[in-house]
Amino acid sequence: MRTQLLSFLCLTSLLSAAEVDLVVYGGTPAGISAGITAAREGAKVVIIEPTQWIGGLVTGGLCRTDVGREQTIGGFPREFFSRAAAAQPGTSMWYAEPKTNLATFKTMLEEAGVEVVTAQSLKSITKEGPRITRLTTSAGTTYQGKMFVDASYEGDLMAAAKVSYIVGRESQAHYGESLAGYYPMPIRPRTVEVMESDCPSIGGTGPSYIHGTPAGISGLDAAGKPIFGVYAAPQLQPGSADHRTQAYNFRICVTQRPDLKVPFPKPATYDPAKYELLLRLIRAFPGVRFGRLFHLGGVANDKYDLNAQGLFSTDYPGANTAYPEGDAATRAQIWQDHVDFIQGMLWFLGHDERVPQSLRDQCNSWGLCKDEFADNQYWPYALYVREGRRMIGEYVMVQKDLQNDIFKEDSVGMGSFVIDCHIVQRILAEDGTVRDEGSFPDAPALPYQIAYRSLTPKLTECENLLVPVCLSASHIAYCSLRMEPVYMALGQASGLAAVMAMQNKTSVQAIDTKALKQKLLDQKAVLELAELATMARSSKLPGLVMDDQDAERVGHWQGSTYGSTLDGSSRHDENLEKGSKSVIYRLKVPATGRYEVRVSYASAPNRASNVPVSIAHAKGSTQVLVNQKKVPPVDKLFISLGTFSFKADQDAVITISTQATDGIVGADAVQLLPQ
């Protein structure tokens, strides 16, 4: 069913080719940001949205927006979220209702004079050399433009333009990323007390474990075959590339208000066998509450954003593999499968007699909101496509750009969210138990600058296209970049860049990025943080330096931004599983000789006073005990372990161990200085 949003949002021109300055494909927040920004600069803009609704996730279900560090968000995204909050008195910044977000976007589009087409998808494009000239929709309408922006979650315009892209995960070796590739998780046991805690946002006190396998749970049925949603482990080594990506879901707006609550529906395709793993998880943790199976984040008017949390939740791992490059029919089938799966799960929790009565009652105390998505049976509009295609453009953002090499001369925005990958698939271990694969806990990112070059294709492939959503990034970098405020900031940059390229009659790759940055700053965008200027950076230090991000880690080490550390973050052992964890730094010395060995750590009163650090050198091995309660004496960052001989053909190996330590053990960086 097609729904007319407002008369100004429908463009039904019968012209053979409507001429505009900028064609934006994708009425997502990034597309709206690009369109409004360009229109404010005097450009004639059309936004084409393939679904019935504009606003993507921000109007389609995700009403508790992930922001990372708020101070990195300015410009258009801050303007939008401020206006949405102001339109709903008492609303916290970032957490307005979906209907309020939609109304705010409509108002801003009308003010800017942007034309919007809904329910028309991309059919074809015309290119002349490296330039797109026309876009034709599924309705047969053609738009002739000088510049184009692909703001879709899938990257369909980019792909149609024959721009290089990738779907899935690169290997660790591809870009030198320690987190990349196939990533099976070990079991990390959880106590009943933690699993019983409600989500903190609705009054609980326990930590919120988003990722990980909490217990050894069988993934086999009576015939020894994998149960629904569990897959045989692929024949891959950890760190290998594949074509899979993180799970999708729907972000569901729910409430317990009797005057608003609509009971969760039962899908026509309901099959309780799909929830066998969920049942086994519930039985493994007697008394587990509804607020521990799902993340419930409060928004305005006693509504909550229900999101995935843990091993079995609204995420649907493995069901989205064909989506990024799928045709319309394939995507529609996957979309409906996700609706049916999630609705069926909520029905299962509320009605299956094998589910404890207390948990059924908790589930049934919640429901959909009758004043949200009323034209879609109260169900969210937008499937959460966490990752589709990713462009391979002029510059590829990778893990180091989020953790070490965070400064960019052509910065057009900032990101700061943790490197957050939801489950890619659930696999069988050799013992027949289930493992979470693809997610990784506690992978911090610093506030980092985003290169304008990551929004542009290679010049030889297309010179008048900008891509602010499916931008040029590795899977690992995208796991942090993929936040709506970031997309919106990059949309603003894209809108300005498109106008500059038109005015100067040049390619998007050749615009003056210094002038672009100044325009963004004039529009209150945030391109840098003053606090980062004084941060100790490994790239600025003499000698050989290896940060914890690049070291080999045995066991689980918690990422942390606590204290004064190199490149702004370090790791610690959580004071758990003593003796089984270590961090190993392997450095190749450029020439045989003597080197001073230094290690850095974040000091604190609860740190261990007896951390064993071993140095494997040319004459054997030496162990030094480090008191991490004390502030490091060298620039309050490093402590010297002594001077040792090393050979050029033999790695210098420095190992931090947790054996018999009397507190939390930290690991940051190692530095070797030639003497």
C-alpha positions in Angstrom: 0.0 0.0 0.0 1.3 3.4 -0.9 0.9 6.2 1.5 1.1 9.9 0.6 3.2 11.6 3.3 2.4 15.2 2.3 1.6 16.7 -1.1 5.1 18.2 -1.3 6.6 14.8 -0.7 5.1 13.3 -3.9 6.6 14.0 -7.2 4.6 12.5 -10.0 6.0 14.3 -13.0 5.3 12.7 -16.3 8.2 14.5 -18.0 10.5 12.2 -19.9 13.5 13.7 -18.0 13.1 16.0 -15.0 16.2 18.2 -14.8 17.7 18.9 -11.3 21.0 19.9 -9.9 21.3 17.0 -7.4 19.6 13.6 -7.4 19.8 11.9 -4.0 18.9 8.2 -4.0 17.7 7.1 -0.6 15.4 9.2 1.7 17.5 8.1 4.7 18.7 10.6 7.3 21.9 10.9 5.3 20.0 11.5 2.1 17.7 14.1 3.8 20.8 15.8 5.3 22.5 15.9 1.9 19.4 17.1 0.1 18.5 19.9 2.6 22.1 21.1 2.8 22.4 21.3 -1.0 19.0 23.1 -1.3 20.0 25.6 1.3 23.0 26.4 -1.0 20.6 27.1 -3.8 20.6 23.7 -5.6 17.5 22.2 -7.1 17.2 18.8 -5.4 15.1 15.7 -5.6 15.3 12.8 -3.1 14.1 9.4 -4.4 13.1 6.8 -1.7 12.3 3.2 -2.7 10.0 2.6 0.3 6.8 4.3 1.3 8.5 6.2 4.1 11.2 8.7 4.5 13.7 8.9 7.3 15.2 5.4 7.3 15.9 4.0 10.8 15.5 7.3 12.6 11.8 7.4 11.7 11.4 3.7 11.1 12.1 2.2 14.6 15.4 3.3 15.9 14.2 6.0 18.3 17.1 5.7 20.8 20.0 6.8 18.7 23.5 5.6 19.3 25.8 8.7 19.5 29.1 7.7 21.0 30.6 10.9 22.3 28.0 13.7 22.0 30.7 16.4 21.5 31.6 14.9 18.1 28.2 15.6 16.7 27.4 19.1 15.3 26.0 20.6 12.2 23.0 19.1 10.5 22.6 16.1 12.8 22.6 18.2 15.9 20.2 20.7 14.4 17.8 17.9 13.5 17.9 16.1 16.9 17.6 19.4 18.7 14.5 20.3 16.7 13.0 16.9 17.3 13.6 17.2 21.0 12.2 20.7 21.1 9.1 19.5 19.3 8.4 17.1 22.1 8.8 18.9 25.5 10.5 16.8 28.1 12.3 14.6 25.5 15.9 13.9 26.0 18.3 14.8 23.2 18.5 11.9 20.7 15.5 10.1 22.1 12.3 11.5 20.4 9.4 9.3 19.3 9.6 8.0 15.7 6.5 10.0 14.7 8.2 13.2 16.0 11.4 12.4 14.1 9.3 12.0 10.9 7.4 15.2 11.5 10.7 17.1 12.0 12.2 15.7 8.8 9.0 16.7 6.9 9.1 20.3 8.2 12.8 20.7 7.4 12.3 19.3 3.8 9.4 21.7 3.2 11.4 24.7 4.5 14.3 23.9 2.2 12.0 23.2 -0.8 13.3 19.7 -1.5 11.1 17.5 -3.7 10.8 13.9 -2.5 9.6 10.8 -4.4 8.5 7.8 -2.4 7.8 4.1 -3.4 10.0 4.3 -6.4 13.2 2.2 -6.6 16.2 2.5 -9.0 15.6 0.8 -12.3 18.6 2.0 -14.3 21.1 4.8 -14.8 22.8 6.4 -17.8 26.5 7.2 -17.7 28.7 9.2 -20.1 32.2 8.2 -19.4 32.8 8.5 -15.7 29.7 10.7 -15.1 26.2 9.7 -14.3 23.7 11.7 -16.3 20.3 10.1 -15.7 18.5 7.9 -13.2 15.3 6.1 -14.1 13.0 4.8 -11.4 10.7 1.7 -11.3 7.8 4.0 -12.2 9.5 5.0 -15.5 10.4 8.5 -14.4 13.8 9.8 -15.5 15.8 12.4 -13.6 18.7 14.2 -15.2 21.2 15.5 -12.7 24.5 17.2 -12.5 25.5 15.5 -9.3 24.3 12.3 -7.5 24.4 11.1 -3.9 23.8 7.4 -3.0 22.4 7.6 0.5 20.7 4.2 0.5 21.6 1.6 3.1 22.3 -1.0 0.3 24.4 1.0 -2.1 22.3 0.3 -5.2 23.1 3.5 -7.1 26.8 3.0 -6.4 26.6 -0.5 -7.7 24.6 0.5 -10.8 27.4 3.0 -11.6 29.9 0.2 -11.6 31.8 1.6 -8.6 34.0 -0.9 -6.8 32.6 -2.3 -3.7 32.7 -5.3 -1.3 30.1 -7.3 0.6 31.2 -9.3 3.6 34.4 -9.4 5.7 38.0 -8.8 4.7 40.7 -11.1 6.1 43.0 -9.9 8.9 45.8 -9.8 6.4 43.9 -7.6 3.9 44.3 -4.3 5.7 46.3 -5.6 8.7 43.3 -5.5 11.1 43.4 -7.6 14.2 39.6 -7.8 14.5 38.9 -8.7 10.8 37.5 -11.8 9.3 35.9 -15.0 10.7 35.7 -14.6 14.5 34.3 -17.4 16.6 33.8 -16.5 20.2 34.7 -18.6 23.2 32.1 -19.3 25.9 32.3 -16.6 28.5 30.2 -17.9 31.5 27.7 -15.6 33.0 26.3 -15.9 36.5 22.6 -16.3 37.1 22.6 -12.9 39.0 23.9 -11.1 35.9 21.5 -12.8 33.6 18.6 -12.1 35.9 19.3 -8.4 36.0 16.9 -6.1 34.2 18.2 -3.8 31.5 19.8 -0.8 33.3 17.6 1.6 31.4 14.4 0.2 33.1 15.7 0.0 36.6 18.1 -3.0 36.7 21.6 -2.8 38.1 23.5 -5.5 36.2 25.8 -5.0 33.3 24.5 -5.2 29.8 26.3 -7.9 27.9 25.5 -7.3 24.2 27.7 -10.0 22.7 29.1 -13.4 23.7 28.1 -16.9 24.4 27.0 -17.1 28.0 27.0 -20.9 28.6 27.6 -24.2 26.9 24.3 -24.8 25.2 23.7 -27.8 22.9 23.0 -26.8 19.3 21.9 -30.3 18.2 18.5 -31.9 17.9 17.6 -35.5 18.7 18.9 -36.7 15.4 22.3 -34.9 15.9 21.5 -32.2 13.4 21.8 -28.4 14.0 18.7 -26.8 15.4 17.1 -23.8 13.7 19.4 -20.8 13.4 22.6 -22.8 14.2 25.0 -23.6 11.4 27.9 -26.1 10.9 31.2 -24.3 11.5 32.7 -23.2 8.1 36.0 -24.5 7.0 37.8 -21.2 7.8 40.7 -20.2 9.9 40.1 -17.4 12.4 40.7 -14.1 10.6 39.7 -15.4 7.2 37.6 -13.4 4.8 34.0 -14.4 3.8 30.9 -13.0 2.3 28.8 -12.7 5.5 27.9 -9.7 7.5 26.4 -8.8 10.8 22.8 -9.7 11.6 19.8 -7.4 10.8 16.7 -6.9 13.0 13.9 -4.4 13.6 14.2 -1.8 16.3 10.7 -2.0 17.8 9.0 0.8 19.7 7.2 -0.8 22.6 5.3 0.4 25.7 3.6 -0.9 28.9 1.1 2.0 28.9 -2.4 0.4 28.9 -3.8 3.3 26.8 -1.1 2.8 24.1 -0.3 -0.9 24.2 -1.2 -3.1 21.3 -0.5 -6.9 21.9 2.4 -8.4 20.0 0.9 -10.1 16.9 1.2 -13.8 16.0 2.6 -14.1 12.4 0.8 -16.4 10.0 4.0 -18.4 9.5 4.6 -19.0 13.3 6.7 -22.1 14.0 7.8 -22.7 17.6 10.7 -24.9 16.5 12.5 -21.7 15.4 12.9 -20.8 19.1 14.4 -24.0 20.4 17.7 -22.3 21.1 15.9 -19.5 23.0 14.1 -22.1 25.1 17.5 -23.8 25.9 18.9 -20.4 26.9 16.0 -19.7 29.2 16.4 -23.1 30.8 20.1 -22.6 31.2 19.4 -19.4 33.3 16.2 -20.1 35.4 14.5 -16.8 36.3 16.0 -14.9 33.4 13.9 -11.8 32.8 12.5 -10.2 29.6 14.8 -7.2 30.2 17.8 -9.4 29.9 16.8 -11.1 26.7 16.3 -7.7 25.0 17.8 -4.3 25.4 15.1 -1.8 26.4 16.1 1.8 26.0 13.8 4.5 27.3 12.5 7.2 25.0 9.7 9.8 25.3 6.3 9.2 26.8 7.0 5.8 28.4 8.0 4.2 25.1 11.1 2.0 24.7 13.3 1.1 21.9 13.6 -2.7 22.0 16.9 -3.9 20.5 18.9 -7.1 20.3 21.0 -8.3 23.3 23.0 -11.4 23.7 23.0 -14.9 22.1 19.4 -15.0 21.1 17.3 -11.9 20.7 15.8 -9.8 17.9 18.9 -10.2 15.8 18.4 -12.9 13.1 22.0 -14.1 12.3 22.6 -15.8 9.0 19.2 -14.8 7.5 20.5 -11.7 5.7 23.3 -13.1 3.5 21.5 -12.6 0.2 20.1 -9.2 1.0 22.9 -6.6 0.1 23.0 -7.7 -3.6 19.6 -9.2 -3.8 16.9 -8.2 -6.3 13.6 -6.6 -5.1 11.9 -10.0 -4.7 14.8 -11.4 -2.7 14.9 -8.5 -0.4 11.2 -8.5 0.1 11.3 -12.1 1.1 14.1 -11.5 3.6 12.3 -8.5 4.9 9.2 -10.5 5.6 11.2 -13.4 7.0 12.6 -11.0 9.6 9.2 -9.6 10.5 7.8 -13.2 10.9 10.8 -14.3 12.9 10.8 -11.5 15.4 7.0 -11.4 15.8 7.1 -15.2 16.3 9.7 -14.9 19.0 7.7 -12.4 21.0 4.6 -14.6 20.5 6.6 -17.6 21.7 7.8 -15.8 24.8 4.3 -14.7 25.6 2.3 -17.9 24.9 4.4 -21.1 24.7 3.7 -23.2 27.8 7.3 -24.3 28.1 8.3 -20.7 28.9 8.0 -20.0 32.6 4.8 -18.2 33.5 6.7 -15.2 35.0 8.5 -14.6 31.8 5.3 -15.0 29.8 3.7 -12.4 32.0 6.6 -10.0 31.6 6.5 -10.4 27.8 2.8 -9.8 27.7 3.1 -6.7 29.8 4.7 -5.1 26.8 3.2 -4.3 23.4 3.5 -2.2 20.3 2.5 1.5 20.3 -0.9 2.3 18.7 0.2 5.8 17.9 3.4 4.7 16.0 3.5 3.2 12.5 -0.4 3.0 12.4 -0.3 2.7 8.6 1.9 -0.4 8.9 0.0 -2.3 11.6 2.1 -0.6 14.3 5.2 -2.4 13.1 8.4 -0.4 12.4 8.9 0.7 8.8 12.6 0.0 8.5 14.5 -3.2 8.5 17.8 -2.5 10.3 20.3 -3.1 7.4 23.4 -2.7 9.6 25.7 -3.3 6.7 25.1 -3.6 2.9 27.6 -3.0 0.2 30.7 -1.0 1.1 32.5 1.1 -1.5 36.1 0.8 -2.3 36.9 4.4 -3.0 39.7 6.9 -3.0 40.5 6.1 0.7 39.4 3.1 2.7 38.8 3.7 6.4 40.1 0.7 8.4 40.7 -0.3 12.0 43.8 1.9 12.6 41.8 4.9 11.5 39.6 4.5 14.5 42.2 3.6 17.1 45.7 4.9 16.1 45.8 7.0 12.9 42.7 9.1 13.9 43.6 12.4 12.3 42.8 13.3 8.6 43.7 16.4 6.7 40.4 16.2 4.8 38.2 15.5 7.8 34.5 16.2 7.1 33.1 14.6 10.2 33.8 12.5 13.3 32.9 9.1 14.6 33.4 7.8 18.2 31.2 4.8 18.7 32.8 1.5 19.8 33.6 -1.0 17.1 30.3 -2.8 17.4 29.6 -5.9 15.3 26.5 -7.9 16.1 26.5 -11.7 15.7 27.2 -12.8 12.1 26.2 -16.4 12.6 25.7 -19.0 15.3 27.9 -22.0 14.8 28.5 -25.5 16.3 31.7 -26.1 18.2 33.3 -29.5 18.0 31.5 -30.6 21.2 28.1 -29.8 19.7 27.5 -26.6 21.7 26.7 -23.2 20.2 29.1 -20.4 19.6 28.5 -16.7 18.8 30.5 -15.9 15.6 31.4 -12.5 14.2 30.9 -10.3 17.2 33.7 -9.1 19.4 33.4 -7.4 22.8 35.0 -4.3 24.1 36.7 -3.0 21.0 37.1 0.7 21.7 37.4 3.5 19.2 38.8 6.9 19.9 37.0 10.0 18.6 38.3 9.9 15.0 38.2 12.0 11.9 36.5 10.7 8.7 38.3 11.4 5.5 36.3 13.1 2.7 38.1 10.7 0.3 36.1 7.9 1.9 32.9 9.4 0.4 34.2 9.5 -3.2 34.6 6.7 -5.7 37.8 6.3 -7.6 38.0 9.1 -10.1 38.2 6.7 -13.1 35.0 5.0 -12.0 32.7 7.9 -11.3 33.4 11.6 -10.9 29.9 13.0 -9.9 28.8 10.6 -7.1 29.1 10.8 -3.3 28.4 7.9 -1.0 27.8 8.9 2.7 26.2 5.6 3.9 27.9 2.8 2.0 31.1 4.7 2.3 34.6 3.4 1.6 35.4 1.4 4.8 36.4 -2.1 5.8 33.9 -4.2 7.7 35.7 -3.5 11.0 35.7 0.3 10.5 32.1 0.2 9.3 31.1 -1.4 12.6 31.8 2.0 14.3 31.0 4.3 11.4 27.4 2.9 10.9 25.6 5.3 13.2 22.9 7.6 12.0 24.4 10.8 13.3 27.6 10.0 11.5 25.7 9.2 8.3 23.9 12.5 8.7 27.2 14.4 9.2 28.6 12.8 6.0 25.3 13.6 4.2 25.8 17.2 5.1 29.4 17.1 3.7 28.1 15.3 0.6 25.5 18.0 0.0 28.0 20.8 0.2 30.6 19.0 -1.8 28.1 18.3 -4.6 27.2 22.0 -4.8 30.9 23.0 -4.8 31.7 20.5 -7.6 28.7 22.0 -9.7 29.8 25.6 -9.1 33.4 24.9 -10.0 32.5 22.5 -12.9 34.8 19.9 -11.5 34.7 16.3 -10.2 33.8 15.6 -6.6 37.3 14.3 -6.1 38.9 17.6 -7.2 37.0 20.0 -5.0 38.9 22.2 -2.5 38.6 20.2 0.7 39.9 23.1 2.8 37.1 25.2 1.5 34.7 22.4 2.2 35.9 22.1 5.7 35.4 25.8 6.3 31.9 25.7 5.0 31.2 22.8 7.4 32.7 24.7 10.3 30.6 27.7 9.4 27.5 25.4 9.6 28.7 24.3 13.1 29.9 20.8 12.1 32.4 19.2 14.4 35.6 18.2 12.6 38.1 17.9 15.5 38.3 17.8 19.3 40.8 20.0 21.1 41.3 17.3 23.7 42.9 15.0 21.0 45.7 17.5 20.2 47.5 16.7 23.5 47.0 12.9 23.4 50.1 10.8 23.3 50.3 9.2 19.8 52.3 6.1 18.8 53.0 7.6 15.4 54.9 10.6 17.0 57.2 8.5 19.2 60.8 7.6 18.3 62.1 4.0 18.0 59.8 1.0 17.5 56.3 1.2 19.0 53.6 -1.4 19.2 50.2 -0.6 20.6 48.0 -3.1 22.4 45.6 -3.1 19.4 48.4 -4.7 17.2 49.6 -7.2 19.9 48.7 -10.8 20.1 46.2 -11.4 23.0 45.6 -14.7 24.7 42.3 -14.8 26.6 39.8 -12.0 26.9 41.2 -8.5 27.6 38.7 -5.7 28.2 39.2 -2.6 26.1 39.3 0.6 28.1 39.8 4.4 27.6 40.6 4.9 31.3 43.7 6.9 32.3 46.6 8.3 30.3 47.6 5.8 27.7 49.1 5.8 24.2 46.6 6.5 21.4 43.9 6.9 24.0 43.0 3.4 25.0 44.4 0.2 26.5 43.3 -3.2 27.9 43.0 -5.0 31.2 42.4 -8.5 32.3 39.2 -7.7 34.4 41.1 -9.4 37.3 39.7 -12.8 36.1 41.2 -16.1 35.0 44.6 -15.4 36.4 47.5 -17.2 34.7 45.5 -17.9 31.5 45.8 -14.5 29.9 48.7 -12.7 28.3 49.5 -10.0 25.8 52.4 -10.6 23.4 54.3 -7.9 21.5 56.5 -9.1 18.6 58.7 -6.4 17.1 61.2 -6.7 14.3 64.3 -4.7 15.1 65.9 -3.0 12.0 69.5 -3.8 13.1 71.3 -5.9 15.6 72.2 -3.9 18.7 71.1 -2.8 22.1 67.7 -1.3 22.7 66.0 0.1 25.8 62.6 -1.6 26.4 59.7 0.4 27.8 56.1 -0.6 28.5 53.1 1.6 29.2 50.0 1.0 31.2 47.2 2.9 32.9 48.0 3.1 36.6 45.3 2.9 39.3 45.0 1.8 43.0 43.3 -1.4 42.0 46.0 -2.5 39.6 48.4 -5.3 40.3 51.7 -4.5 42.1 53.5 -7.6 40.7 52.8 -7.8 36.9 55.4 -10.2 35.3 56.8 -8.8 32.0 59.2 -11.1 30.1 61.7 -9.9 27.5 62.9 -12.5 25.0 66.3 -11.1 23.7 69.4 -12.2 22.0 71.0 -13.6 25.2 67.9 -15.4 26.6 64.9 -14.2 28.5 64.5 -11.8 31.4 61.5 -11.2 33.6 60.7 -7.9 35.3 57.9 -7.3 37.9 56.0 -4.0 37.3 54.0 -2.3 40.0 51.0 -0.9 38.0 49.7 0.9 41.0 52.4 3.5 40.5 52.3 6.2 37.8 54.8 5.3 35.0 57.9 7.5 35.6 58.7 8.3 31.9 56.4 11.1 30.8 53.7 9.5 33.1 53.3 7.0 30.3 56.2 4.5 30.2 58.4 2.5 32.5 61.8 1.3 31.4 62.5 -2.4 31.9 66.2 -2.1 31.0 68.5 -2.3 28.0 68.8 -5.6 26.1 70.5 -7.0 23.0 68.4 -8.0 20.0 69.2 -9.5 16.6 67.8 -8.3 13.3 66.8 -11.8 12.3 65.0 -12.5 15.6 61.9 -10.9 16.9 62.0 -8.9 20.1 59.2 -10.5 22.1 57.8 -8.8 25.2 55.0 -10.7 27.1 52.8 -9.3 29.8 51.3 -12.1 31.9 48.7 -12.3 34.6 50.3 -15.2 36.5 49.8 -14.9 40.3 49.1 -11.1 40.0 47.4 -9.4 43.0 45.1 -7.0 41.1 43.9 -5.9 37.6 46.6 -6.2 35.0 46.8 -3.6 32.3 48.5 -3.7 28.8 49.0 -0.7 26.6 52.1 -0.3 24.5 55.8 -1.3 24.1 58.6 0.9 22.9 62.1 -0.1 21.8 64.7 2.7 21.7 68.1 2.0 20.0 71.1 2.8 22.2 
